[in-house]
Amino acid sequence: MSKQISNDELVIHFLNVGFGDNIIIEFPKDSGERQFGIVDCKNARKTEEYLEELHNAAQQAPNRLAFICATHPHYDHISGIRHFLDSPIYRPHEFWDSGFRHKSLTYQRILESIVANRIKMVRVSSGMEWYFGNVQISALAPSIDLRNRYATYGVDMNNASIVLRFENNKVDSILKKSEEYEGVISKEAVRSAGQSVVILTGDAEFDSWAHVVQEYPKLERSSTHQPLVNKMINNLNCAVIKVSHHGSMHSTPLDVYEKMSPAIAVISTKQEMSTKSVNQGSITRGLFPHDTSVLALEECDAKVITTDGSYEDQKMDNGTLKDSANAHPGSIVLAVPPGGRPRIHKLDDGTQDPVPLLRTI
């Protein structure tokens, strides 16, 4: 049953922009107003129109963005960013960057706008944290180890991607952490985590995930450690994942998905087909999302939803569509209640203006 989006919910909007990432973060109301951030931006026009609708829905005037995060400097993730850096209305307080310096003109123009507009630039690496009321943002990648190799060009740009973990808590995260230990028991260990967690992955691929799982291990139950770990801790456990690199065959390995156990997997993509010569024959496969990526998500029992509807529009053995309700292109709206399970709704770009937003999902 659908319900009204409440003031204490974190809302994440995955805009349908074809092949590319374009995500708007809508933070819970704090001191009477919602703050907004952007993680990657391919289409500036659609993003600005969407932001105007969000401000109207929140009954507040447009204001500066809290941040813009460029997960990595590939064109399909950054082509719309400069517009907002130069905007007198939406110019962000901070620009979050992976530190991978790219020679493209688009990226160079972004750096010039940051300098000209005196925007604070933050070079992100794993372990960094930000707090917006009860919402905690943690950087899972890029690893320091990978980041320090950028200058040698020993790291693929996709593996330089920023990976962000969002968690909407019931109480203020900073105060909660100050009360973490009570005797030999860690409150952090016994709290119920995961169901209000969303992980946005940029285009991170296998090299990056190898470092993530090493730096954020899944700790098993133990009665011998001090402080006592009396319940499994798994910082990768999440309710929703934005699948990396549009669901390519190199996006995320199955063992990482098994640690995450996502209930919902959002893929921002536009299906592309490819024919490859193999053993004097050929195979035709979908590149985005790739069959191996989708199969790994299905193995983990995740509900897959794509911005272009290509996955949902596939026919199963019995002739019915995998997901007839979502077998169309459209932006995806995700509402994350504090400490609760997210709700998701897909707009329909084919039958309505893609900008108007539902406030009941």
C-alpha positions, 0 to 999 in steps of 0.5 A: 500500500502506498503512503505519503512521503514524510518529512523524515524520509530520505528520498533518492531520485534516479533520473532516466537520462538514457545511458548515464547516471543522474541522481538527486538526493533529497534529505529529510526536512531539517529546521523546516527545509529540505537540503538537496545534493546531486550524485553525477549529472548527465542532463542539466536541463532535466535535472534543473526542471526536476529540482524546481518540482522538488522545491515546489513540492517541499514548498520552499524556494530553490537554494544552493545544493549541499554538494555535487558529487562526480563519482568519476570523470566519464562524460555520461556522469559529468556532462551536466555538472558545470551548469550547476557550478555556474548557477547563481541559484543552485551553485553547490557549497561543496564539490566531491571529486574522486581525484582521478584527473582526466584530460577531457575538456568537459572535466577541465571546464568543471575544474575551471568553474570550481576555481572561478566560483570558489566552491569548496572541493573535497577529494573523497576516499574510503572512510570519510563521513558526512552527516545531514541530520539523522542521515549518515553518508559514508564513502566506501571507495575509492580506497586510499591504496587505489587513489595513490596509484592514480598518477601512475595510470595503474587504475582504470577510471571506473575503479576510481569511482566514489562509492557512497553509503547512505543510511537514514537513522532513527536518531542523530548519528553523531550522538548515537556513535558517542554512546557506542560502547557500554561495558563490553557490548558495542551498541553499534554491533547490536543495532539493526542496520541495513534496511535503511541503507542505500549504496550508490556505486558509480562505475566501480568494478572488480578492482575497487570491490576487492578493496571495499570488501577488505576495508569493510569486512563482514565480522562474524559472531564471537564471544571472545573479543573485547569489546564483545561482538555479539552480533554480526556487523556488516557495513555492506548490508543494504536495502537498495543498491544502484548497480555500478557501471550500468550493470556491465559484465565487470560491474560487481561480482556475486560474492559482493552482492551476497555480502550486501543482500540488497532487496532492490537493485536500480540500474541506470541504463539504456540497453545495448546489444553486441555480437562477438566472435567466439570459437569460429561462431558468434554470440549476441548479448545485451551489454547494459545490463549484461546477463551475468550482472543480472543473474548475480542479482537474481541469485541474491533475490534482488528486485531489479528495476531499470530506468529504460525498462529493458530488464522488466520487458523481457519475457519469461518461459511462460510468456509473461513479462518479468515485471509488466508494471515497470516495463517502460522507461522512467525515472525511479523514486525511492523513499527511505524511512528512518530505520525502515524499509524503502518504498520505490516507484517508477514514473512513466516517461512514455505516458506523462511528462517525466518531471512531475513527481509523486509524493505518495509511493 
